[in-house]
């Protein structure tokens, strides 16, 4: 900008010199009148045009004959007629006058630098005019640029300092004075480097690079006269204005303080976020997951890399949550800003987990949050307590029933045995039915007694595969009668398990017999035993029956709950109790039309 101003000034000076040379030659005769590049017109005391030279006529785009006889008022804009009055007044007083006069040129106006003088005793006046329209435009542009420069320098919010080659400050704006906590007089004659707090190797490298490149942008800490430290961002431009150097300063101390505060806040949030015992999911307004803490990753058994970027809907779709429930959750989030509830998720390991969750909308920057915690153990404990209470009641009832029934049962069995020899052949079938049903009643009583009181159990190290083999051999005959075959897989070198072998046989018998009974048309029973981890052994027994509905699976093991027509439900109840006494767990997996698999986990 300053370079352009200097060029404009030089052009104006050249034009003025040329104008003076031509203006002083107004008496060089007719040849000058006809061939002069400047316009010349002659008018009388009434300001009527007497003659004009070709240059003037051409400059205002009119014929000479059109101009002769017209008044000067006709070719000068009305709002500038006062200039003509002033000219008349000065000619009477001084016989000459100079100035700027605008003249119509078609639809535009040309500005002329004129010099008017009296022509001897003739009473005529000669006016020499030079087109200075471009010059005037340049002058106005220069003035405008100077004003703009002054505004930028004085009113700028950033501090601006001009300094000479020896580093001495020669000028500074008000913003610079405020930044350096000095008055204008205090700042002048000092050097910028006087304020640099630490002239370290980095400072010396900045200065070196500045003189090599001619400009630089960087940041340093400055010490103010009042002892205050400020971080200033600066831009240096060497030889910016007439050989002087310019530096623009901006105080970034507040920004640094804010950035530091934000970093500290982020660190605190990150510590709380990562240290929280609950799982925390952050997601945007497109329901895309943007972050998850370590607890959440552990609960979902998925890494941050697997989750970030995927839709929250894709996770919910994998849960046991209906479309209506999902829509209601989304509606609650948008209307109330939050929602909560429970859901179940089947993890990659195949294990089903239950979670309690809470959603909060737009906690910051269009980011929403879901907190969740694993309540699987809580629900399992509540279920165990419920079953335990039921078992206590059933146990007390079973003890009384077993005692009351066993006495008459003993008598009935004794008399039936006495009558066995005297039963006629026609009544053999009835006798066999009575005997079978009495045995069934006795079996039910024994199961009641198992539930009624703790059994004296001695746990020893046993090969669980061997116990399963003996059980399969025992039930092979019954399986053949129902057209059922066994597929077995026993992992080699399995560790031994502390258990009571007879009770474990009872567990396996109950489950395998149920599997045989649910396949009236035959099929395969798949038995598998393998080491799941260093802590436990996994036993699975699967059938190809009709399967069990999901809402019925949770009721398995409850007293008197059965899916069979003549079942009591006590067999599975005893099975669950035995596995519980062995510190193991039972999980049931079933698909309608495909079959059911019982998964038994026993500690090693």
WOWORA-V374264 format. One line per field, one symbol per residue. ss: DSSP state (H for helix, E for strand, - for the rest). Layout:
# WOWORA-V374264
ss = ???
This chain:
# WOWORA-V374264
ss = -HHHHHHHHHHHHHHHHHHHHHH------HHHHHH---EEEEE----EEEEE-HHHHHH----HHHH---EHHHH--HHHHHHHHHHHHHHHHH-EEEEEEEEEE--EEEEEEEEEEEE----EEEEEEEE-HHHHHHHHHHHHHHHHHHHHHHH---EEEEE----EEEEE-HHHHHH----HHHH---EHHHHE----HHHHHHHHHHHHH-EEEEEEEEE-----EEEEEEEEEEEEE--EEEEEEEE-HHHHHHHHHHHHHHHHHHHHHHH---EEEEE----EEEEE-HHHHHHH---HHHH---EHHHHHH-E---HHHHHHHHHHHHHH-EEEEEEEEE-----EEEEEEEEEEEEE--EEEEEEEE-HHHHHHHHHHHHHHHHHHHHHHHHHHHHHHHHHHHHHHHHHHHHHHH--HHHHHHHHHHHHHHHHHHHHHHHHHHHH-------EEE-HHHHHHHHHHHHHHHHHH--EEEEEEE------EEE-HHHHHHHHHHHHHHHHH-----EEEEEEEEE----EEEEEEE-------HHHH----------------HHHHHHHHHHHH---EEEEEEE---EEEEEEEEE-
